[in-house]
């Protein structure tokens, strides 16, 4: 019998999961949820099921240039925009049952002082070790508006693949580049001609390409992502940007008068990670930073392909030169989740918003999570198709799984059950082990984790010979995927707290009336989903 289903045979392990800081320039949509946030939540929930001690810590990328763009559009200030949408992001995560143990907002206390102290200490250490360099570069400037056209204010085409870009990176091929490398550069706003000015900026050095590639290979990073890193390092000379001429941001000592000098967000995520490591030490009781070389904490970040360079170079690469910091143990990279074959877009309003889904009476958050998790975003992009979701929610879940759950609850006796059959326990043990293999490694597959849940859910023989134990196993395997259904089932069977493998064999008495309080899954119609769709995808507007 596996240790997962045996009390007291495993030593709990500490994990720190850090999904990316969301830019507080708008609410979250299912494209955000279906990648890094759902991945981190599913991993953490499964780890808790099997008895480990994960914490999920993320926050708000308040100093991104897109915050200033939103402030301009809303005739507001960056501080107000960051605070407003930072709160909305936290609400959206909670609405989709994405568990967060700490949410760090670097421009607000109690985090501001801690973040700035980490920036100061980290830069001093890197400078002492020769990892900070100063060099000149050409940056676009609009004399008519007095604006340094950097970040999201700069538009053009990618120098590698030719796709349209905003800022210094390409969402199509994951390339990052200097402003002067952007093809056909132009300002976002019609505010005058661009003039190129030579300024002094600071950059962080990173190890030689071969050294970094070896570390990334050890962490299971796919060859394609490692090639993206190698091209970036070859083009930018083993450096990554540390500062940019931005008014909005954490100001650093300026090397020249008249030019703002702020910490660039892609470098700031290094300090953010270190702060998350310190917060983990406080919350977990270990008393050490999770990124200390001997912390004993497994550190994991989940990220989209647009963050390959900032994470793999800016955090993993730079940490190798820090001297007192281990890199992330795992960097789990997902391709984009699309909507009807097109990229989710906040600016184009081509999105399904998390808050709308959670507020829709006929849509189950569990059903949305289940459908999103069935995509294999580690292998490539996937698309949320409204018709496919409805087929999943109505057929696979409401009609099929819902009926089997109802039948099992109706056969429950009001007394504690006899011990489960050995074959049933062995089957559950094997599927929990399969879920561990899918979620606890250098590569993950949420689809395989769902497959393990589906295999147990479809085991009619197990449900017929031991309805109580089948339902209890359903709660264990379902908790990472459909936490509301799993928790409700667990509690109706007399369980306390969250579903835990170590208490599976506790033969608790079902709650009085459990047979009449059966968890249900809604059966939405096209009109129920249409209310959450962008106008272009609503049935009346589609041809």
CORFEN-V340648 format. One record per residue. N is the residue number from 1. RES is the residue in one letter. SS is DSSP state (H for helix, E for strand, L for the rest). PHI is phi in radians with two decimals (999 if undefined). NEAR is the number of other ideal C-beta (glycine too) atoms within 10 Angstrom. Layout:
N;RES;SS;PHI;NEAR + N;RES;SS;PHI;NEAR
This chain:
1;X;L;999;11 + 2;X;L;-1.22;17 + 3;X;H;-1.10;16 + 4;X;H;-1.07;21 + 5;X;H;-1.88;21 + 6;X;L;-2.18;14 + 7;X;L;-1.20;14 + 8;X;L;1.32;8 + 9;X;L;-1.85;12 + 10;X;L;-2.08;15 + 11;X;L;-1.58;8 + 12;X;L;-1.05;13 + 13;X;L;-1.96;15 + 14;X;E;-1.55;21 + 15;X;E;-2.30;24 + 16;X;E;-2.10;30 + 17;X;E;-1.92;28 + 18;X;E;-2.20;28 + 19;X;E;-1.19;28 + 20;X;L;-1.14;23 + 21;X;L;-1.19;26 + 22;X;E;-1.38;25 + 23;X;L;-1.31;23 + 24;X;L;-1.45;27 + 25;X;L;-2.07;26 + 26;X;L;3.03;19 + 27;X;L;-1.30;19 + 28;X;L;-1.58;24 + 29;X;E;-1.99;25 + 30;X;H;-1.18;25 + 31;X;H;-1.12;22 + 32;X;H;-1.17;28 + 33;X;H;-1.14;27 + 34;X;H;-1.19;27 + 35;X;H;-1.82;28 + 36;X;H;-1.04;25 + 37;X;H;-1.27;25 + 38;X;H;-1.14;28 + 39;X;H;-1.02;25 + 40;X;H;-1.11;26 + 41;X;H;-1.18;26 + 42;X;H;-1.12;26 + 43;X;H;-1.06;27 + 44;X;H;-1.10;25 + 45;X;H;-1.13;23 + 46;X;H;-1.14;25 + 47;X;H;-1.06;23 + 48;X;H;-1.20;21 + 49;X;H;-0.98;25 + 50;X;L;-1.54;23 + 51;X;L;1.83;19 + 52;X;L;-1.54;17 + 53;X;E;-2.18;16 + 54;X;E;-1.54;24 + 55;X;E;-2.22;21 + 56;X;E;-1.92;26 + 57;X;E;-2.26;24 + 58;X;E;-2.49;27 + 59;X;E;-3.14;26 + 60;X;E;-2.04;26 + 61;X;L;-1.48;24 + 62;X;L;-1.18;30 + 63;X;L;-1.66;24 + 64;X;L;-1.20;27 + 65;X;H;-1.11;25 + 66;X;H;-1.18;22 + 67;X;H;-1.18;30 + 68;X;H;-1.21;23 + 69;X;H;-1.11;20 + 70;X;H;-1.14;24 + 71;X;H;-1.09;18 + 72;X;H;-1.08;14 + 73;X;H;-1.16;11 + 74;X;L;-1.75;12 + 75;X;L;0.90;6 + 76;X;L;-2.23;14 + 77;X;L;-1.97;13 + 78;X;H;-1.00;24 + 79;X;H;-1.08;14 + 80;X;H;-1.14;13 + 81;X;H;-1.09;23 + 82;X;H;-1.06;28 + 83;X;H;-1.20;17 + 84;X;H;-1.11;15 + 85;X;H;-1.39;22 + 86;X;H;-1.09;23 + 87;X;H;-1.14;14 + 88;X;H;-1.12;18 + 89;X;H;-1.08;28 + 90;X;H;-1.10;20 + 91;X;H;-1.13;14 + 92;X;H;-1.15;24 + 93;X;H;-1.09;23 + 94;X;H;-1.12;13 + 95;X;H;-1.11;19 + 96;X;L;-1.69;22 + 97;X;L;1.02;19 + 98;X;L;-1.57;25 + 99;X;L;-1.37;17 + 100;X;L;-2.19;21 + 101;X;L;-1.54;16 + 102;X;E;-2.68;16 + 103;X;E;-2.12;18 + 104;X;E;-1.67;22 + 105;X;E;-2.02;22 + 106;X;L;-1.12;24 + 107;X;L;-1.73;21 + 108;X;L;-2.24;15 + 109;X;L;-1.29;8 + 110;X;L;-1.49;8 + 111;X;H;-1.54;20 + 112;X;H;-0.99;15 + 113;X;H;-1.08;9 + 114;X;H;-1.15;16 + 115;X;H;-1.15;23 + 116;X;H;-1.13;16 + 117;X;H;-1.14;13 + 118;X;H;-1.17;22 + 119;X;H;-1.07;21 + 120;X;H;-1.05;12 + 121;X;H;-1.18;12 + 122;X;H;-1.19;22 + 123;X;H;-1.16;21 + 124;X;H;-1.09;11 + 125;X;H;-1.16;16 + 126;X;H;-1.13;20 + 127;X;H;-1.12;13 + 128;X;H;-1.05;10 + 129;X;L;-1.62;13 + 130;X;L;1.28;9 + 131;X;L;-1.71;22 + 132;X;E;-2.00;19 + 133;X;E;-2.31;15 + 134;X;E;-2.00;11 + 135;X;E;-2.67;10 + 136;X;E;-1.59;11 + 137;X;E;-2.64;17 + 138;X;E;-1.74;13 + 139;X;E;-2.26;22 + 140;X;E;-1.29;23 + 141;X;E;-2.48;21 + 142;X;E;-1.85;17 + 143;X;L;-1.18;12 + 144;X;L;-1.10;11 + 145;X;L;-1.73;14 + 146;X;L;1.24;9 + 147;X;E;-1.86;19 + 148;X;E;-1.37;21 + 149;X;L;-1.51;25 + 150;X;L;-2.24;20 + 151;X;H;1.04;25 + 152;X;H;-1.17;20 + 153;X;H;-1.32;23 + 154;X;E;-1.77;22 + 155;X;E;-2.04;17 + 156;X;E;2.87;18 + 157;X;E;-2.21;15 + 158;X;L;-1.16;21 + 159;X;L;-1.25;16 + 160;X;L;-1.74;20 + 161;X;L;-2.04;12 + 162;X;L;1.47;13 + 163;X;L;-1.22;12 + 164;X;E;-1.13;13 + 165;X;E;-2.36;25 + 166;X;E;-2.23;19 + 167;X;L;1.26;24 + 168;X;L;-1.87;23 + 169;X;E;-2.51;20 + 170;X;L;-2.03;22 + 171;X;L;-1.34;17 + 172;X;L;-1.40;17 + 173;X;L;-2.04;15 + 174;X;L;1.25;25 + 175;X;L;-1.24;22 + 176;X;E;-2.18;27 + 177;X;L;-2.76;21 + 178;X;L;-1.34;17 + 179;X;H;-0.95;22 + 180;X;H;-1.22;13 + 181;X;H;-1.52;17 + 182;X;L;-1.10;21 + 183;X;E;-1.45;13 + 184;X;E;0.88;10 + 185;X;E;-1.16;17 + 186;X;E;-2.75;14 + 187;X;E;-1.32;19 + 188;X;L;-1.07;17 + 189;X;L;-1.74;14 + 190;X;L;-1.44;8 + 191;X;L;-2.21;15 + 192;X;L;2.07;15 + 193;X;L;-1.27;11 + 194;X;E;-1.44;16 + 195;X;E;-2.08;12 + 196;X;E;-1.69;14 + 197;X;E;-2.00;15 + 198;X;E;-1.55;10 + 199;X;E;-2.25;21 + 200;X;E;-1.81;15 + 201;X;E;-2.24;21 + 202;X;E;-1.93;22 + 203;X;E;-2.31;22 + 204;X;E;-1.77;25 + 205;X;E;-1.46;18 + 206;X;L;-2.34;26 + 207;X;L;-1.09;20 + 208;X;L;-0.97;10 + 209;X;H;-0.92;17 + 210;X;H;-1.11;8 + 211;X;H;-1.13;13 + 212;X;H;-1.14;23 + 213;X;H;-1.07;19 + 214;X;H;-1.12;13 + 215;X;H;-1.13;16 + 216;X;H;-1.14;22 + 217;X;H;-1.09;12 + 218;X;H;-1.06;11 + 219;X;L;-1.62;17 + 220;X;L;1.32;14 + 221;X;L;-1.22;23 + 222;X;L;-1.06;15 + 223;X;H;-0.97;10 + 224;X;H;-1.06;11 + 225;X;H;-1.22;18 + 226;X;H;-1.18;18 + 227;X;H;-1.15;12 + 228;X;H;-1.05;22 + 229;X;H;-1.11;24 + 230;X;H;-1.08;15 + 231;X;H;-1.13;18 + 232;X;H;-1.09;24 + 233;X;H;-1.15;21 + 234;X;H;-1.16;10 + 235;X;H;-1.34;14 + 236;X;H;-1.75;18 + 237;X;L;1.15;11 + 238;X;L;1.02;19 + 239;X;E;-2.40;20 + 240;X;E;-2.42;23 + 241;X;E;-1.07;22 + 242;X;L;-1.86;26 + 243;X;E;-2.26;27 + 244;X;E;-2.57;27 + 245;X;L;-1.39;27 + 246;X;L;-2.08;22 + 247;X;L;-1.28;11 + 248;X;L;-1.52;20 + 249;X;L;2.65;25 + 250;X;L;-1.43;20 + 251;X;E;-1.21;13 + 252;X;L;-2.06;17 + 253;X;L;-0.93;8 + 254;X;L;-1.48;15 + 255;X;L;-1.38;14 + 256;X;L;-2.63;12 + 257;X;L;-1.27;5 + 258;X;L;1.42;8 + 259;X;L;-2.18;16 + 260;X;L;-1.10;17 + 261;X;L;-2.45;20 + 262;X;E;-2.13;19 + 263;X;E;-1.06;24 + 264;X;L;-1.34;29 + 265;X;H;-0.96;26 + 266;X;H;-1.19;25 + 267;X;H;-1.48;25 + 268;X;H;-1.08;26 + 269;X;H;-1.19;23 + 270;X;H;-1.11;28 + 271;X;H;-1.19;23 + 272;X;H;-1.09;26 + 273;X;H;-1.06;29 + 274;X;H;-1.12;24 + 275;X;H;-1.14;25 + 276;X;H;-1.04;28 + 277;X;H;-1.10;23 + 278;X;H;-1.20;18 + 279;X;H;-1.12;21 + 280;X;H;-1.03;29 + 281;X;H;-1.04;20 + 282;X;H;-1.25;11 + 283;X;H;-1.28;13 + 284;X;H;-1.43;19 + 285;X;L;1.49;9 + 286;X;L;-1.24;17 + 287;X;L;1.33;8 + 288;X;L;-2.23;16 + 289;X;L;-1.22;24 + 290;X;L;-1.05;28 + 291;X;L;-1.64;27 + 292;X;L;-1.10;17 + 293;X;L;-0.94;9 + 294;X;L;-1.95;7 + 295;X;L;-1.19;20 + 296;X;L;1.35;10 + 297;X;L;-1.74;25 + 298;X;E;-1.43;18 + 299;X;E;-1.79;22 + 300;X;E;-2.36;25 + 301;X;E;-2.12;27 + 302;X;E;-1.98;27 + 303;X;E;-2.71;24 + 304;X;E;-1.47;21 + 305;X;H;-1.11;20 + 306;X;H;-1.26;15 + 307;X;H;-1.87;24 + 308;X;H;-1.06;24 + 309;X;H;-1.18;25 + 310;X;H;-0.97;22 + 311;X;H;-1.43;26 + 312;X;H;-1.28;29 + 313;X;H;-1.70;25 + 314;X;H;-1.19;25 + 315;X;H;-1.83;27 + 316;X;H;-1.10;24 + 317;X;H;-1.11;28 + 318;X;H;-1.16;25 + 319;X;H;-1.09;22 + 320;X;H;-1.18;16 + 321;X;H;-1.67;17 + 322;X;H;-1.13;17 + 323;X;L;1.60;12 + 324;X;L;-2.22;13 + 325;X;L;-2.47;20 + 326;X;L;-1.49;19 + 327;X;L;-1.20;24 + 328;X;L;-0.93;22 + 329;X;L;-1.24;17 + 330;X;E;-2.45;21 + 331;X;E;-2.13;23 + 332;X;E;-1.76;26 + 333;X;E;-1.90;26 + 334;X;E;-2.00;25 + 335;X;L;-1.35;16 + 336;X;L;-1.30;19 + 337;X;E;-1.57;23 + 338;X;E;-1.80;18 + 339;X;E;-2.14;23 + 340;X;L;0.92;17 + 341;X;L;1.44;9 + 342;X;E;-2.13;13 + 343;X;E;-1.05;16 + 344;X;L;-0.98;22 + 345;X;E;-2.49;13 + 346;X;L;-1.18;18 + 347;X;L;-1.17;14 + 348;X;L;-1.53;11 + 349;X;L;1.06;12 + 350;X;E;-1.64;20 + 351;X;L;-2.82;23 + 352;X;L;-1.97;23 + 353;X;E;-1.43;22 + 354;X;H;-1.00;28 + 355;X;H;-1.13;16 + 356;X;H;-1.17;18 + 357;X;H;-1.09;23 + 358;X;H;-1.14;18 + 359;X;H;-1.51;12 + 360;X;L;-1.34;17 + 361;X;L;-1.04;8 + 362;X;L;-1.66;13 + 363;X;L;-1.88;21 + 364;X;L;-1.55;22 + 365;X;H;-1.01;19 + 366;X;H;-1.01;22 + 367;X;H;-1.14;26 + 368;X;H;-1.16;28 + 369;X;H;-1.04;28 + 370;X;H;-1.01;25 + 371;X;H;-1.14;22 + 372;X;H;-1.09;24 + 373;X;H;-1.21;24 + 374;X;L;-1.29;18 + 375;X;L;-1.34;24 + 376;X;L;-1.80;15 + 377;X;L;-1.27;26 + 378;X;L;-1.20;17 + 379;X;L;-1.47;13 + 380;X;L;3.07;10 + 381;X;L;-1.20;15 + 382;X;E;-2.39;19 + 383;X;E;-2.26;14 + 384;X;E;-1.42;22 + 385;X;L;-1.85;15 + 386;X;H;-0.92;19 + 387;X;H;-1.14;10 + 388;X;H;-1.14;12 + 389;X;H;-1.10;20 + 390;X;H;-1.09;18 + 391;X;H;-1.10;13 + 392;X;H;-1.15;16 + 393;X;H;-1.12;26 + 394;X;H;-1.50;18 + 395;X;H;-1.47;12 + 396;X;H;-1.07;18 + 397;X;H;-1.68;23 + 398;X;H;-1.10;18 + 399;X;H;-1.35;12 + 400;X;H;-1.60;14 + 401;X;H;-1.08;22 + 402;X;H;-1.03;19 + 403;X;H;-1.15;11 + 404;X;H;-1.14;18 + 405;X;H;-1.12;24 + 406;X;H;-1.07;14 + 407;X;H;-1.07;14 + 408;X;H;-1.14;22 + 409;X;H;-1.12;21 + 410;X;H;-1.19;12 + 411;X;L;-1.60;13 + 412;X;L;-1.14;19 + 413;X;L;-1.50;12 + 414;X;L;-1.32;11 + 415;X;L;-1.84;9 + 416;X;L;-1.12;12 + 417;X;L;-1.40;17 + 418;X;L;-1.25;11 + 419;X;L;-1.03;11 + 420;X;L;-1.23;22 + 421;X;L;-1.14;13 + 422;X;H;-1.03;9 + 423;X;H;-1.12;12 + 424;X;H;-1.14;20 + 425;X;H;-1.11;19 + 426;X;H;-1.12;14 + 427;X;H;-1.14;18 + 428;X;H;-1.11;27 + 429;X;H;-1.02;19 + 430;X;H;-1.13;14 + 431;X;H;-1.30;20 + 432;X;H;-1.13;23 + 433;X;H;-1.13;15 + 434;X;H;-1.12;17 + 435;X;H;-1.15;27 + 436;X;H;-1.08;18 + 437;X;H;-1.10;14 + 438;X;H;-1.35;22 + 439;X;H;-2.01;23 + 440;X;L;-2.15;18 + 441;X;L;-2.93;13 + 442;X;L;-1.26;13 + 443;X;L;-2.18;14 + 444;X;L;-2.24;24 + 445;X;L;-2.46;18 + 446;X;H;-1.12;27 + 447;X;H;-1.11;17 + 448;X;H;-1.14;16 + 449;X;H;-1.14;26 + 450;X;H;-1.18;26 + 451;X;H;-1.02;16 + 452;X;H;-1.11;25 + 453;X;H;-1.09;25 + 454;X;H;-1.08;19 + 455;X;H;-1.08;14 + 456;X;H;-1.21;23 + 457;X;H;-1.08;22 + 458;X;L;-1.52;12 + 459;X;L;-1.42;19 + 460;X;H;-1.14;11 + 461;X;H;-1.11;11 + 462;X;H;-1.10;22 + 463;X;H;-1.16;22 + 464;X;H;-1.33;12 + 465;X;H;-1.50;14 + 466;X;L;-2.71;22 + 467;X;H;-0.99;20 + 468;X;H;-1.04;23 + 469;X;H;-1.26;24 + 470;X;H;-1.12;24 + 471;X;H;-1.12;24 + 472;X;H;-1.18;25 + 473;X;H;-1.13;30 + 474;X;H;-1.06;29 + 475;X;H;-1.15;26 + 476;X;H;-1.15;28 + 477;X;H;-1.31;27 + 478;X;H;-1.51;29 + 479;X;L;-1.05;25 + 480;X;L;-1.19;29 + 481;X;L;-1.70;26 + 482;X;L;-2.19;29 + 483;X;H;-1.12;22 + 484;X;H;-1.19;17 + 485;X;H;-1.06;26 + 486;X;H;-1.13;24 + 487;X;H;-1.15;19 + 488;X;H;-1.11;18 + 489;X;H;-1.09;26 + 490;X;H;-1.01;24 + 491;X;H;-1.20;19 + 492;X;H;-1.12;20 + 493;X;L;-1.45;24 + 494;X;L;1.67;16 + 495;X;L;-1.31;20 + 496;X;L;-2.05;10 + 497;X;L;1.14;10 + 498;X;L;-1.46;16 + 499;X;L;-1.02;26 + 500;X;L;-2.37;20 + 501;X;H;-1.08;24 + 502;X;H;-1.17;18 + 503;X;H;-1.83;17 + 504;X;L;-1.00;24 + 505;X;L;-1.35;15 + 506;X;L;-1.23;14 + 507;X;L;-1.46;16 + 508;X;L;-1.40;15 + 509;X;L;-1.41;15 + 510;X;L;-0.99;22 + 511;X;L;-1.08;15 + 512;X;L;-0.97;9 + 513;X;L;1.39;9 + 514;X;H;-1.01;20 + 515;X;H;-1.16;17 + 516;X;H;-1.89;8 + 517;X;L;-1.97;14 + 518;X;L;-1.09;17 + 519;X;L;-1.07;21 + 520;X;L;-2.13;13 + 521;X;L;-2.11;24 + 522;X;L;-1.23;18 + 523;X;L;-2.06;17 + 524;X;L;-1.24;21 + 525;X;L;-1.75;12 + 526;X;H;-1.03;12 + 527;X;H;-1.18;10 + 528;X;H;-1.14;16 + 529;X;H;-1.32;23 + 530;X;H;-1.00;16 + 531;X;L;-1.10;14 + 532;X;L;-1.74;23 + 533;X;L;-1.47;21 + 534;X;L;-1.12;19 + 535;X;H;-0.95;10 + 536;X;H;-1.18;13 + 537;X;H;-1.82;18 + 538;X;L;-1.28;16 + 539;X;H;-0.89;11 + 540;X;H;-1.22;6 + 541;X;H;-1.86;11 + 542;X;L;-1.71;10 + 543;X;L;-2.06;2
